[in-house]
Amino acid sequence: MCLRGASAVQLLLQRHPEWNVRVFVVWEAVRKLDKKGPPAGTYDLIKDPRAAQYWDPGLKLSKRIVHDMLANPKLQPKGETITEKTIAWDFAAIYPPGVRWEREFPAPKYYGKPVVAVDRQIELELGALMPSR
Amino acid sequence: MNRAKWIFLILAAALVVIGAGMLAGRRDSRGLGPAPAGQPAVAQLVTGQFQKAFNAAADQTRLLVTFSPT
């Protein structure tokens, strides 16, 4: 599921080479198998030069997001139950220009998961943020 | 060149090709690997550094996606 989501992100970026977007791709060690690190070729799933990729074996980003959501329930996505055991993964979040991460992880303009199921919505939401020609 | 030398040369060439292939697809013990062309090097996530990179791109729209690699 995740690998298809990554491929879907690459495809949507390919469809819009003119978009001024920065893509943060975080590979997380969610499953036992993941602990060894992404298999060879994983990082090539998203080849677009607008992307920067990270490996997160300790689930640091997920822990930070969950921590901030528990501290501020307004950050929690509607319809999702967040607990200390929640792992935030296989999601897409979109932030317009100007949004900064200060004391807590910022609320996105758009949030959806799993990525492979929301690729069309990601494309629409990103497109809406791009300046019209 | 005798037969033994030819066999040695072929085996040596095969080892070079296999080694080059392994290096091309390598990942180090930290789970990092070569980034696709044009991207910054793959980094192990450090929250503070990631936060800085996120904010450094605040003049742009940003898309954050997270995945399991398996």
N, CA and C atoms of all chains as a GROMACS GRO file, in nm:
protein
  609
    1MET      N    1   0.083  -0.121   0.000
    1MET     CA    2   0.000   0.000   0.000
    1MET      C    3   0.086   0.126   0.000
    2CYS      N    4   0.186   0.129   0.091
    2CYS     CA    5   0.271   0.247   0.101
    2CYS      C    6   0.352   0.270  -0.026
    3LEU      N    7   0.405   0.161  -0.081
    3LEU     CA    8   0.491   0.178  -0.198
    3LEU      C    9   0.408   0.228  -0.316
    4ARG      N   10   0.283   0.184  -0.322
    4ARG     CA   11   0.196   0.234  -0.430
    4ARG      C   12   0.163   0.381  -0.405
    5GLY      N   13   0.152   0.418  -0.278
    5GLY     CA   14   0.129   0.560  -0.245
    5GLY      C   15   0.246   0.646  -0.288
    6ALA      N   16   0.368   0.595  -0.266
    6ALA     CA   17   0.488   0.670  -0.307
    6ALA      C   18   0.490   0.685  -0.459
    7SER      N   19   0.457   0.579  -0.528
    7SER     CA   20   0.455   0.586  -0.675
    7SER      C   21   0.348   0.685  -0.722
    8ALA      N   22   0.236   0.689  -0.653
    8ALA     CA   23   0.129   0.783  -0.690
    8ALA      C   24   0.175   0.928  -0.672
    9VAL      N   25   0.253   0.953  -0.567
    9VAL     CA   26   0.305   1.088  -0.544
    9VAL      C   27   0.401   1.126  -0.657
   10GLN      N   28   0.487   1.031  -0.696
   10GLN     CA   29   0.579   1.059  -0.806
   10GLN      C   30   0.502   1.091  -0.934
   11LEU      N   31   0.399   1.015  -0.959
   11LEU     CA   32   0.322   1.038  -1.082
   11LEU      C   33   0.255   1.175  -1.082
   12LEU      N   34   0.199   1.213  -0.968
   12LEU     CA   35   0.132   1.345  -0.967
   12LEU      C   36   0.233   1.459  -0.981
   13LEU      N   37   0.353   1.439  -0.927
   13LEU     CA   38   0.456   1.542  -0.945
   13LEU      C   39   0.499   1.549  -1.092
   14GLN      N   40   0.507   1.433  -1.153
   14GLN     CA   41   0.544   1.428  -1.295
   14GLN      C   42   0.441   1.501  -1.381
   15ARG      N   43   0.316   1.494  -1.340
   15ARG     CA   44   0.210   1.560  -1.418
   15ARG      C   45   0.215   1.712  -1.405
   16HIS      N   46   0.284   1.761  -1.302
   16HIS     CA   47   0.286   1.906  -1.277
   16HIS      C   48   0.428   1.957  -1.253
   17PRO      N   49   0.509   1.950  -1.356
   17PRO     CA   50   0.650   1.994  -1.336
   17PRO      C   51   0.661   2.142  -1.304
   18GLU      N   52   0.554   2.219  -1.332
   18GLU     CA   53   0.560   2.364  -1.310
   18GLU      C   54   0.527   2.404  -1.166
   19TRP      N   55   0.476   2.313  -1.088
   19TRP     CA   56   0.435   2.348  -0.952
   19TRP      C   57   0.554   2.380  -0.864
   20ASN      N   58   0.540   2.489  -0.790
   20ASN     CA   59   0.642   2.527  -0.693
   20ASN      C   60   0.604   2.464  -0.559
   21VAL      N   61   0.647   2.345  -0.541
   21VAL     CA   62   0.611   2.271  -0.420
   21VAL      C   63   0.734   2.200  -0.365
   22ARG      N   64   0.744   2.196  -0.235
   22ARG     CA   65   0.852   2.122  -0.170
   22ARG      C   66   0.789   1.998  -0.108
   23VAL      N   67   0.848   1.884  -0.136
   23VAL     CA   68   0.789   1.758  -0.089
   23VAL      C   69   0.882   1.695   0.014
   24PHE      N   70   0.830   1.670   0.131
   24PHE     CA   71   0.905   1.603   0.237
   24PHE      C   72   0.854   1.459   0.245
   25VAL      N   73   0.943   1.368   0.217
   25VAL     CA   74   0.908   1.225   0.217
   25VAL      C   75   0.976   1.161   0.337
   26VAL      N   76   0.896   1.107   0.427
   26VAL     CA   77   0.953   1.045   0.547
   26VAL      C   78   0.919   0.896   0.547
   27TRP      N   79   1.026   0.817   0.540
   27TRP     CA   80   1.012   0.671   0.547
   27TRP      C   81   1.027   0.630   0.692
   28GLU      N   82   0.926   0.562   0.744
   28GLU     CA   83   0.922   0.531   0.886
   28GLU      C   84   0.932   0.380   0.912
   29ALA      N   85   1.001   0.346   1.020
   29ALA     CA   86   1.012   0.204   1.058
   29ALA      C   87   0.887   0.166   1.137
   30VAL      N   88   0.782   0.135   1.065
   30VAL     CA   89   0.654   0.103   1.128
   30VAL      C   90   0.647  -0.045   1.164
   31ARG      N   91   0.691  -0.127   1.071
   31ARG     CA   92   0.682  -0.272   1.092
   31ARG      C   93   0.820  -0.328   1.130
   32LYS      N   94   0.818  -0.452   1.182
   32LYS     CA   95   0.945  -0.516   1.221
   32LYS      C   96   1.042  -0.520   1.104
   33LEU      N   97   0.989  -0.555   0.987
   33LEU     CA   98   1.074  -0.566   0.868
   33LEU      C   99   1.141  -0.434   0.833
   34ASP      N  100   1.077  -0.325   0.872
   34ASP     CA  101   1.129  -0.192   0.835
   34ASP      C  102   1.258  -0.158   0.908
   35LYS      N  103   1.281  -0.226   1.020
   35LYS     CA  104   1.394  -0.186   1.106
   35LYS      C  105   1.528  -0.193   1.031
   36LYS      N  106   1.535  -0.282   0.931
   36LYS     CA  107   1.661  -0.295   0.856
   36LYS      C  108   1.685  -0.175   0.766
   37GLY      N  109   1.582  -0.094   0.748
   37GLY     CA  110   1.597   0.021   0.659
   37GLY      C  111   1.529  -0.006   0.527
   38PRO      N  112   1.499   0.099   0.454
   38PRO     CA  113   1.433   0.082   0.325
   38PRO      C  114   1.514  -0.006   0.230
   39PRO      N  115   1.452  -0.103   0.166
   39PRO     CA  116   1.524  -0.186   0.069
   39PRO      C  117   1.580  -0.101  -0.045
   40ALA      N  118   1.685  -0.152  -0.107
   40ALA     CA  119   1.746  -0.080  -0.220
   40ALA      C  120   1.639  -0.046  -0.322
   41GLY      N  121   1.643   0.076  -0.370
   41GLY     CA  122   1.547   0.118  -0.472
   41GLY      C  123   1.428   0.193  -0.416
   42THR      N  124   1.409   0.186  -0.284
   42THR     CA  125   1.293   0.251  -0.223
   42THR      C  126   1.295   0.403  -0.248
   43TYR      N  127   1.412   0.462  -0.228
   43TYR     CA  128   1.418   0.608  -0.242
   43TYR      C  129   1.396   0.651  -0.387
   44ASP      N  130   1.415   0.559  -0.480
   44ASP     CA  131   1.394   0.593  -0.621
   44ASP      C  132   1.246   0.597  -0.659
   45LEU      N  133   1.159   0.553  -0.569
   45LEU     CA  134   1.016   0.558  -0.601
   45LEU      C  135   0.970   0.703  -0.620
   46ILE      N  136   1.031   0.794  -0.545
   46ILE     CA  137   1.001   0.936  -0.564
   46ILE      C  138   1.130   1.002  -0.611
   47LYS      N  139   1.138   1.019  -0.742
   47LYS     CA  140   1.261   1.070  -0.805
   47LYS      C  141   1.260   1.221  -0.822
   48ASP      N  142   1.144   1.281  -0.803
   48ASP     CA  143   1.130   1.423  -0.836
   48ASP      C  144   1.229   1.508  -0.756
   49PRO      N  145   1.299   1.600  -0.824
   49PRO     CA  146   1.399   1.681  -0.752
   49PRO      C  147   1.338   1.779  -0.652
   50ARG      N  148   1.206   1.796  -0.653
   50ARG     CA  149   1.144   1.883  -0.553
   50ARG      C  150   1.127   1.812  -0.419
   51ALA      N  151   1.164   1.685  -0.414
   51ALA     CA  152   1.147   1.607  -0.291
   51ALA      C  153   1.276   1.599  -0.213
   52ALA      N  154   1.262   1.589  -0.082
   52ALA     CA  155   1.374   1.557   0.007
   52ALA      C  156   1.328   1.438   0.091
   53GLN      N  157   1.414   1.338   0.104
   53GLN     CA  158   1.372   1.216   0.170
   53GLN      C  159   1.448   1.193   0.300
   54TYR      N  160   1.373   1.138   0.395
   54TYR     CA  161   1.427   1.113   0.529
   54TYR      C  162   1.396   0.970   0.570
   55TRP      N  163   1.484   0.915   0.649
   55TRP     CA  164   1.463   0.784   0.708
   55TRP      C  165   1.445   0.805   0.859
   56ASP      N  166   1.335   0.754   0.910
   56ASP     CA  167   1.300   0.778   1.050
   56ASP      C  168   1.284   0.646   1.125
   57PRO      N  169   1.397   0.583   1.163
   57PRO     CA  170   1.387   0.452   1.228
   57PRO      C  171   1.326   0.459   1.367
   58GLY      N  172   1.334   0.573   1.432
   58GLY     CA  173   1.282   0.586   1.568
   58GLY      C  174   1.143   0.646   1.575
   59LEU      N  175   1.080   0.662   1.461
   59LEU     CA  176   0.944   0.722   1.453
   59LEU      C  177   0.939   0.857   1.525
   60LYS      N  178   1.047   0.932   1.512
   60LYS     CA  179   1.054   1.060   1.585
   60LYS      C  180   0.947   1.159   1.539
   61LEU      N  181   0.925   1.164   1.407
   61LEU     CA  182   0.826   1.259   1.358
   61LEU      C  183   0.686   1.218   1.405
   62SER      N  184   0.656   1.090   1.394
   62SER     CA  185   0.526   1.042   1.438
   62SER      C  186   0.504   1.072   1.587
   63LYS      N  187   0.605   1.044   1.666
   63LYS     CA  188   0.592   1.068   1.811
   63LYS      C  189   0.568   1.216   1.840
   64ARG      N  190   0.638   1.301   1.764
   64ARG     CA  191   0.621   1.446   1.787
   64ARG      C  192   0.480   1.490   1.748
   65ILE      N  193   0.433   1.440   1.633
   65ILE     CA  194   0.298   1.477   1.587
   65ILE      C  195   0.194   1.428   1.687
   66VAL      N  196   0.207   1.304   1.731
   66VAL     CA  197   0.109   1.247   1.826
   66VAL      C  198   0.115   1.325   1.958
   67HIS      N  199   0.234   1.355   2.003
   67HIS     CA  200   0.250   1.432   2.127
   67HIS      C  201   0.177   1.566   2.116
   68ASP      N  202   0.198   1.634   2.005
   68ASP     CA  203   0.137   1.766   1.989
   68ASP      C  204  -0.015   1.757   1.973
   69MET      N  205  -0.060   1.650   1.908
   69MET     CA  206  -0.205   1.631   1.893
   69MET      C  207  -0.271   1.600   2.027
   70LEU      N  208  -0.203   1.524   2.111
   70LEU     CA  209  -0.260   1.493   2.242
   70LEU      C  210  -0.261   1.618   2.330
   71ALA      N  211  -0.158   1.702   2.313
   71ALA     CA  212  -0.152   1.824   2.392
   71ALA      C  213  -0.254   1.927   2.343
   72ASN      N  214  -0.283   1.922   2.215
   72ASN     CA  215  -0.378   2.017   2.157
   72ASN      C  216  -0.475   1.942   2.066
   73PRO      N  217  -0.586   1.895   2.123
   73PRO     CA  218  -0.681   1.813   2.045
   73PRO      C  219  -0.732   1.881   1.919
   74LYS      N  220  -0.720   2.013   1.909
   74LYS     CA  221  -0.764   2.082   1.787
   74LYS      C  222  -0.682   2.037   1.665
   75LEU      N  223  -0.564   1.985   1.691
   75LEU     CA  224  -0.478   1.940   1.580
   75LEU      C  225  -0.518   1.802   1.529
   76GLN      N  226  -0.601   1.731   1.606
   76GLN     CA  227  -0.634   1.594   1.568
   76GLN      C  228  -0.728   1.590   1.448
   77PRO      N  229  -0.697   1.502   1.353
   77PRO     CA  230  -0.787   1.490   1.236
   77PRO      C  231  -0.925   1.442   1.280
   78LYS      N  232  -1.025   1.498   1.217
   78LYS     CA  233  -1.162   1.458   1.252
   78LYS      C  234  -1.182   1.310   1.221
   79GLY      N  235  -1.249   1.242   1.310
   79GLY     CA  236  -1.281   1.101   1.288
   79GLY      C  237  -1.170   1.006   1.325
   80GLU      N  238  -1.057   1.058   1.374
   80GLU     CA  239  -0.947   0.969   1.414
   80GLU      C  240  -0.928   0.976   1.564
   81THR      N  241  -0.907   0.861   1.622
   81THR     CA  242  -0.879   0.856   1.766
   81THR      C  243  -0.727   0.848   1.784
   82ILE      N  244  -0.674   0.946   1.851
   82ILE     CA  245  -0.529   0.951   1.872
   82ILE      C  246  -0.499   0.912   2.016
   83THR      N  247  -0.411   0.817   2.032
   83THR     CA  248  -0.364   0.778   2.166
   83THR      C  249  -0.211   0.781   2.164
   84GLU      N  250  -0.153   0.756   2.280
   84GLU     CA  251  -0.006   0.756   2.287
   84GLU      C  252   0.054   0.648   2.199
   85LYS      N  253  -0.025   0.544   2.167
   85LYS     CA  254   0.027   0.434   2.085
   85LYS      C  255   0.008   0.458   1.935
   86THR      N  256  -0.059   0.564   1.900
   86THR     CA  257  -0.084   0.591   1.758
   86THR      C  258   0.048   0.615   1.684
   87ILE      N  259   0.057   0.555   1.566
   87ILE     CA  260   0.170   0.585   1.477
   87ILE      C  261   0.113   0.662   1.358
   88ALA      N  262   0.164   0.781   1.338
   88ALA     CA  263   0.118   0.864   1.226
   88ALA      C  264   0.197   0.825   1.102
   89TRP      N  265   0.134   0.753   1.012
   89TRP     CA  266   0.206   0.708   0.891
   89TRP      C  267   0.109   0.688   0.776
   90ASP      N  268   0.166   0.678   0.657
   90ASP     CA  269   0.091   0.665   0.533
   90ASP      C  270  -0.015   0.775   0.522
   91PHE      N  271   0.028   0.897   0.548
   91PHE     CA  272  -0.064   1.011   0.534
   91PHE      C  273   0.002   1.118   0.448
   92ALA      N  274  -0.082   1.206   0.398
   92ALA     CA  275  -0.036   1.323   0.324
   92ALA      C  276  -0.089   1.446   0.394
   93ALA      N  277  -0.006   1.547   0.407
   93ALA     CA  278  -0.048   1.673   0.467
   93ALA      C  279   0.006   1.787   0.381
   94ILE      N  280  -0.078   1.886   0.360
   94ILE     CA  281  -0.040   1.998   0.273
   94ILE      C  282  -0.040   2.128   0.355
   95TYR      N  283   0.065   2.205   0.336
   95TYR     CA  284   0.081   2.331   0.408
   95TYR      C  285   0.102   2.444   0.307
   96PRO      N  286   0.020   2.546   0.313
   96PRO     CA  287   0.038   2.659   0.221
   96PRO      C  288   0.161   2.740   0.259
   97PRO      N  289   0.208   2.825   0.169
   97PRO     CA  290   0.320   2.914   0.202
   97PRO      C  291   0.285   2.995   0.328
   98GLY      N  292   0.384   3.020   0.408
   98GLY     CA  293   0.364   3.103   0.527
   98GLY      C  294   0.345   3.023   0.654
   99VAL      N  295   0.302   2.899   0.642
   99VAL     CA  296   0.282   2.818   0.762
   99VAL      C  297   0.418   2.777   0.817
  100ARG      N  298   0.438   2.799   0.944
  100ARG     CA  299   0.564   2.762   1.007
  100ARG      C  300   0.540   2.667   1.124
  101TRP      N  301   0.637   2.584   1.149
  101TRP     CA  302   0.632   2.491   1.263
  101TRP      C  303   0.706   2.561   1.377
  102GLU      N  304   0.628   2.608   1.471
  102GLU     CA  305   0.689   2.677   1.585
  102GLU      C  306   0.686   2.586   1.707
  103ARG      N  307   0.601   2.616   1.804
  103ARG     CA  308   0.602   2.534   1.926
  103ARG      C  309   0.538   2.397   1.904
  104GLU      N  310   0.436   2.393   1.820
  104GLU     CA  311   0.371   2.265   1.793
  104GLU      C  312   0.363   2.240   1.643
  105PHE      N  313   0.351   2.114   1.608
  105PHE     CA  314   0.344   2.079   1.466
  105PHE      C  315   0.218   2.144   1.408
  106PRO      N  316   0.232   2.216   1.297
  106PRO     CA  317   0.118   2.294   1.249
  106PRO      C  318   0.007   2.207   1.189
  107ALA      N  319  -0.114   2.258   1.202
  107ALA     CA  320  -0.229   2.190   1.140
  107ALA      C  321  -0.221   2.209   0.989
  108PRO      N  322  -0.235   2.103   0.912
  108PRO     CA  323  -0.227   2.119   0.766
  108PRO      C  324  -0.356   2.175   0.709
  109LYS      N  325  -0.345   2.229   0.589
  109LYS     CA  326  -0.466   2.274   0.518
  109LYS      C  327  -0.544   2.152   0.471
  110TYR      N  328  -0.470   2.050   0.433
  110TYR     CA  329  -0.534   1.926   0.390
  110TYR      C  330  -0.460   1.810   0.455
  111TYR      N  331  -0.538   1.709   0.495
  111TYR     CA  332  -0.480   1.588   0.552
  111TYR      C  333  -0.560   1.470   0.500
  112GLY      N  334  -0.492   1.365   0.452
  112GLY     CA  335  -0.564   1.247   0.406
  112GLY      C  336  -0.478   1.123   0.412
  113LYS      N  337  -0.543   1.009   0.419
  113LYS     CA  338  -0.474   0.880   0.424
  113LYS      C  339  -0.568   0.769   0.385
  114PRO      N  340  -0.516   0.656   0.342
  114PRO     CA  341  -0.379   0.630   0.301
  114PRO      C  342  -0.348   0.705   0.172
  115VAL      N  343  -0.221   0.730   0.151
  115VAL     CA  344  -0.181   0.818   0.040
  115VAL      C  345  -0.233   0.767  -0.094
  116VAL      N  346  -0.224   0.637  -0.115
  116VAL     CA  347  -0.264   0.583  -0.246
  116VAL      C  348  -0.413   0.607  -0.273
  117ALA      N  349  -0.491   0.621  -0.167
  117ALA     CA  350  -0.635   0.640  -0.185
  117ALA      C  351  -0.674   0.786  -0.201
  118VAL      N  352  -0.582   0.875  -0.170
  118VAL     CA  353  -0.617   1.018  -0.173
  118VAL      C  354  -0.530   1.095  -0.273
  119ASP      N  355  -0.465   1.025  -0.364
  119ASP     CA  356  -0.372   1.094  -0.455
  119ASP      C  357  -0.443   1.199  -0.541
  120ARG      N  358  -0.565   1.168  -0.582
  120ARG     CA  359  -0.640   1.265  -0.663
  120ARG      C  360  -0.673   1.390  -0.580
  121GLN      N  361  -0.710   1.368  -0.455
  121GLN     CA  362  -0.742   1.480  -0.368
  121GLN      C  363  -0.617   1.565  -0.340
  122ILE      N  364  -0.504   1.497  -0.321
  122ILE     CA  365  -0.378   1.571  -0.301
  122ILE      C  366  -0.352   1.660  -0.422
  123GLU      N  367  -0.374   1.605  -0.540
  123GLU     CA  368  -0.350   1.681  -0.663
  123GLU      C  369  -0.441   1.803  -0.670
  124LEU      N  370  -0.567   1.784  -0.635
  124LEU     CA  371  -0.662   1.896  -0.638
  124LEU      C  372  -0.625   2.003  -0.536
  125GLU      N  373  -0.589   1.959  -0.417
  125GLU     CA  374  -0.557   2.054  -0.310
  125GLU      C  375  -0.429   2.132  -0.343
  126LEU      N  376  -0.330   2.061  -0.396
  126LEU     CA  377  -0.206   2.130  -0.435
  126LEU      C  378  -0.234   2.227  -0.550
  127GLY      N  379  -0.310   2.181  -0.645
  127GLY     CA  380  -0.343   2.265  -0.760
  127GLY      C  381  -0.412   2.394  -0.719
  128ALA      N  382  -0.496   2.384  -0.618
  128ALA     CA  383  -0.569   2.503  -0.571
  128ALA      C  384  -0.475   2.605  -0.506
  129LEU      N  385  -0.359   2.557  -0.461
  129LEU     CA  386  -0.264   2.648  -0.396
  129LEU      C  387  -0.164   2.708  -0.493
  130MET      N  388  -0.164   2.660  -0.616
  130MET     CA  389  -0.068   2.711  -0.714
  130MET      C  390  -0.123   2.837  -0.779
  131PRO      N  391  -0.036   2.936  -0.799
  131PRO     CA  392  -0.084   3.058  -0.864
  131PRO      C  393  -0.134   3.028  -1.004
  132SER      N  394  -0.248   3.090  -1.040
  132SER     CA  395  -0.300   3.067  -1.175
  132SER      C  396  -0.217   3.146  -1.273
  133ARG      N  397  -0.206   3.092  -1.393
  133ARG     CA  398  -0.120   3.157  -1.494
  133ARG      C  399  -0.189   3.275  -1.559
  134MET      N  400   4.788  -1.593  -2.425
  134MET     CA  401   4.735  -1.608  -2.290
  134MET      C  402   4.672  -1.746  -2.275
  135ASN      N  403   4.709  -1.815  -2.171
  135ASN     CA  404   4.654  -1.949  -2.157
  135ASN      C  405   4.513  -1.947  -2.097
  136ARG      N  406   4.452  -2.062  -2.094
  136ARG     CA  407   4.312  -2.075  -2.052
  136ARG      C  408   4.290  -2.028  -1.907
  137ALA      N  409   4.382  -2.062  -1.820
  137ALA     CA  410   4.369  -2.025  -1.678
  137ALA      C  411   4.364  -1.873  -1.662
  138LYS      N  412   4.446  -1.805  -1.741
  138LYS     CA  413   4.446  -1.658  -1.733
  138LYS      C  414   4.313  -1.600  -1.780
  139TRP      N  415   4.260  -1.659  -1.888
  139TRP     CA  416   4.130  -1.612  -1.938
  139TRP      C  417   4.020  -1.628  -1.833
  140ILE      N  418   4.022  -1.746  -1.771
  140ILE     CA  419   3.920  -1.773  -1.666
  140ILE      C  420   3.936  -1.673  -1.552
  141PHE      N  421   4.061  -1.648  -1.514
  141PHE     CA  422   4.085  -1.552  -1.406
  141PHE      C  423   4.032  -1.413  -1.444
  142LEU      N  424   4.061  -1.371  -1.567
  142LEU     CA  425   4.017  -1.238  -1.612
  142LEU      C  426   3.864  -1.228  -1.615
  143ILE      N  427   3.799  -1.333  -1.664
  143ILE     CA  428   3.652  -1.332  -1.670
  143ILE      C  429   3.593  -1.325  -1.530
  144LEU      N  430   3.648  -1.405  -1.438
  144LEU     CA  431   3.598  -1.403  -1.300
  144LEU      C  432   3.621  -1.266  -1.236
  145ALA      N  433   3.737  -1.207  -1.261
  145ALA     CA  434   3.767  -1.075  -1.204
  145ALA      C  435   3.670  -0.971  -1.258
  146ALA      N  436   3.644  -0.978  -1.389
  146ALA     CA  437   3.550  -0.882  -1.449
  146ALA      C  438   3.411  -0.900  -1.390
  147ALA      N  439   3.370  -1.026  -1.370
  147ALA     CA  440   3.238  -1.052  -1.313
  147ALA      C  441   3.228  -0.995  -1.172
  148LEU      N  442   3.335  -1.010  -1.095
  148LEU     CA  443   3.335  -0.957  -0.958
  148LEU      C  444   3.324  -0.805  -0.958
  149VAL      N  445   3.394  -0.742  -1.052
  149VAL     CA  446   3.387  -0.595  -1.062
  149VAL      C  447   3.244  -0.551  -1.094
  150VAL      N  448   3.180  -0.620  -1.188
  150VAL     CA  449   3.043  -0.584  -1.228
  150VAL      C  450   2.948  -0.604  -1.110
  151ILE      N  451   2.961  -0.719  -1.041
  151ILE     CA  452   2.872  -0.746  -0.926
  151ILE      C  453   2.896  -0.642  -0.816
  152GLY      N  454   3.021  -0.611  -0.790
  152GLY     CA  455   3.054  -0.512  -0.686
  152GLY      C  456   2.997  -0.376  -0.719
  153ALA      N  457   3.010  -0.338  -0.846
  153ALA     CA  458   2.957  -0.206  -0.887
  153ALA      C  459   2.805  -0.204  -0.869
  154GLY      N  460   2.739  -0.314  -0.902
  154GLY     CA  461   2.594  -0.321  -0.885
  154GLY      C  462   2.554  -0.311  -0.739
  155MET      N  463   2.631  -0.378  -0.654
  155MET     CA  464   2.600  -0.371  -0.510
  155MET      C  465   2.620  -0.230  -0.457
  156LEU      N  466   2.724  -0.163  -0.504
  156LEU     CA  467   2.748  -0.026  -0.459
  156LEU      C  468   2.638   0.067  -0.507
  157ALA      N  469   2.592   0.045  -0.631
  157ALA     CA  470   2.488   0.133  -0.686
  157ALA      C  471   2.358   0.121  -0.607
  158GLY      N  472   2.329   0.003  -0.558
  158GLY     CA  473   2.203  -0.017  -0.485
  158GLY      C  474   2.223  -0.024  -0.335
  159ARG      N  475   2.335   0.028  -0.290
  159ARG     CA  476   2.371   0.009  -0.150
  159ARG      C  477   2.281   0.090  -0.056
  160ARG      N  478   2.275   0.042   0.064
  160ARG     CA  479   2.220   0.122   0.172
  160ARG      C  480   2.313   0.101   0.287
  161ASP      N  481   2.336   0.202   0.362
  161ASP     CA  482   2.433   0.182   0.469
  161ASP      C  483   2.362   0.128   0.593
  162SER      N  484   2.441   0.106   0.695
  162SER     CA  485   2.387   0.040   0.814
  162SER      C  486   2.282   0.125   0.884
  163ARG      N  487   2.275   0.252   0.850
  163ARG     CA  488   2.173   0.338   0.912
  163ARG      C  489   2.045   0.342   0.832
  164GLY      N  490   2.040   0.266   0.724
  164GLY     CA  491   1.917   0.262   0.643
  164GLY      C  492   1.913   0.369   0.536
  165LEU      N  493   2.023   0.442   0.525
  165LEU     CA  494   2.025   0.548   0.424
  165LEU      C  495   2.074   0.489   0.293
  166GLY      N  496   2.041   0.554   0.187
  166GLY     CA  497   2.085   0.509   0.055
  166GLY      C  498   2.103   0.629  -0.033
  167PRO      N  499   2.147   0.608  -0.155
  167PRO     CA  500   2.166   0.722  -0.244
  167PRO      C  501   2.032   0.786  -0.281
  168ALA      N  502   2.031   0.919  -0.282
  168ALA     CA  503   1.910   0.992  -0.320
  168ALA      C  504   1.903   0.999  -0.472
  169PRO      N  505   1.782   1.004  -0.526
  169PRO     CA  506   1.769   1.026  -0.670
  169PRO      C  507   1.836   1.159  -0.712
  170ALA      N  508   1.875   1.165  -0.837
  170ALA     CA  509   1.944   1.284  -0.888
  170ALA      C  510   1.864   1.410  -0.862
  171GLY      N  511   1.932   1.513  -0.815
  171GLY     CA  512   1.867   1.642  -0.793
  171GLY      C  513   1.810   1.660  -0.654
  172GLN      N  514   1.804   1.553  -0.578
  172GLN     CA  515   1.753   1.563  -0.441
  172GLN      C  516   1.870   1.574  -0.343
  173PRO      N  517   1.846   1.638  -0.226
  173PRO     CA  518   1.950   1.636  -0.125
  173PRO      C  519   1.973   1.493  -0.075
  174ALA      N  520   2.086   1.470  -0.013
  174ALA     CA  521   2.117   1.336   0.039
  174ALA      C  522   2.008   1.292   0.136
  175VAL      N  523   1.976   1.164   0.132
  175VAL     CA  524   1.878   1.110   0.227
  175VAL      C  525   1.936   1.125   0.367
  176ALA      N  526   1.856   1.176   0.458
  176ALA     CA  527   1.904   1.201   0.593
  176ALA      C  528   1.823   1.121   0.694
  177GLN      N  529   1.890   1.079   0.800
  177GLN     CA  530   1.815   1.021   0.910
  177GLN      C  531   1.743   1.135   0.980
  178LEU      N  532   1.616   1.113   1.010
  178LEU     CA  533   1.535   1.224   1.062
  178LEU      C  534   1.576   1.262   1.204
  179VAL      N  535   1.610   1.388   1.217
  179VAL     CA  536   1.634   1.449   1.348
  179VAL      C  537   1.531   1.560   1.358
  180THR      N  538   1.448   1.555   1.461
  180THR     CA  539   1.330   1.641   1.465
  180THR      C  540   1.365   1.788   1.444
  181GLY      N  541   1.466   1.836   1.516
  181GLY     CA  542   1.501   1.978   1.506
  181GLY      C  543   1.546   2.017   1.366
  182GLN      N  544   1.623   1.929   1.304
  182GLN     CA  545   1.671   1.959   1.168
  182GLN      C  546   1.556   1.953   1.068
  183PHE      N  547   1.467   1.858   1.090
  183PHE     CA  548   1.352   1.847   1.001
  183PHE      C  549   1.264   1.972   1.014
  184GLN      N  550   1.246   2.017   1.136
  184GLN     CA  551   1.167   2.138   1.162
  184GLN      C  552   1.231   2.258   1.088
  185LYS      N  553   1.363   2.267   1.095
  185LYS     CA  554   1.432   2.377   1.026
  185LYS      C  555   1.411   2.369   0.876
  186ALA      N  556   1.422   2.249   0.820
  186ALA     CA  557   1.404   2.232   0.675
  186ALA      C  558   1.260   2.267   0.636
  187PHE      N  559   1.165   2.226   0.719
  187PHE     CA  560   1.024   2.256   0.692
  187PHE      C  561   1.004   2.408   0.690
  188ASN      N  562   1.060   2.475   0.789
  188ASN     CA  563   1.041   2.620   0.797
  188ASN      C  564   1.122   2.694   0.689
  189ALA      N  565   1.233   2.638   0.649
  189ALA     CA  566   1.315   2.702   0.545
  189ALA      C  567   1.241   2.706   0.412
  190ALA      N  568   1.144   2.618   0.396
  190ALA     CA  569   1.066   2.615   0.272
  190ALA      C  570   0.930   2.683   0.290
  191ALA      N  571   0.920   2.768   0.393
  191ALA     CA  572   0.790   2.829   0.425
  191ALA      C  573   0.740   2.925   0.317
  192ASP      N  574   0.826   2.960   0.223
  192ASP     CA  575   0.780   3.045   0.113
  192ASP      C  576   0.713   2.964   0.003
  193GLN      N  577   0.710   2.835   0.021
  193GLN     CA  578   0.651   2.746  -0.080
  193GLN      C  579   0.536   2.666  -0.019
  194THR      N  580   0.455   2.610  -0.108
  194THR     CA  581   0.360   2.508  -0.064
  194THR      C  582   0.441   2.384  -0.031
  195ARG      N  583   0.403   2.316   0.075
  195ARG     CA  584   0.474   2.194   0.115
  195ARG      C  585   0.379   2.075   0.124
  196LEU      N  586   0.428   1.965   0.076
  196LEU     CA  587   0.356   1.839   0.086
  196LEU      C  588   0.440   1.745   0.172
  197LEU      N  589   0.381   1.696   0.279
  197LEU     CA  590   0.448   1.598   0.365
  197LEU      C  591   0.380   1.464   0.346
  198VAL      N  592   0.458   1.364   0.312
  198VAL     CA  593   0.404   1.228   0.301
  198VAL      C  594   0.491   1.134   0.382
  199THR      N  595   0.427   1.039   0.448
  199THR     CA  596   0.501   0.942   0.528
  199THR      C  597   0.462   0.802   0.482
  200PHE      N  598   0.562   0.714   0.484
  200PHE     CA  599   0.539   0.577   0.436
  200PHE      C  600   0.618   0.479   0.520
  201SER      N  601   0.571   0.356   0.518
  201SER     CA  602   0.653   0.243   0.562
  201SER      C  603   0.722   0.191   0.436
  202PRO      N  604   0.849   0.152   0.446
  202PRO     CA  605   0.918   0.109   0.323
  202PRO      C  606   0.891  -0.036   0.282
  203THR      N  607   0.804  -0.106   0.355
  203THR     CA  608   0.778  -0.245   0.316
  203THR      C  609   0.628  -0.268   0.296
   0.00000   0.00000   0.00000
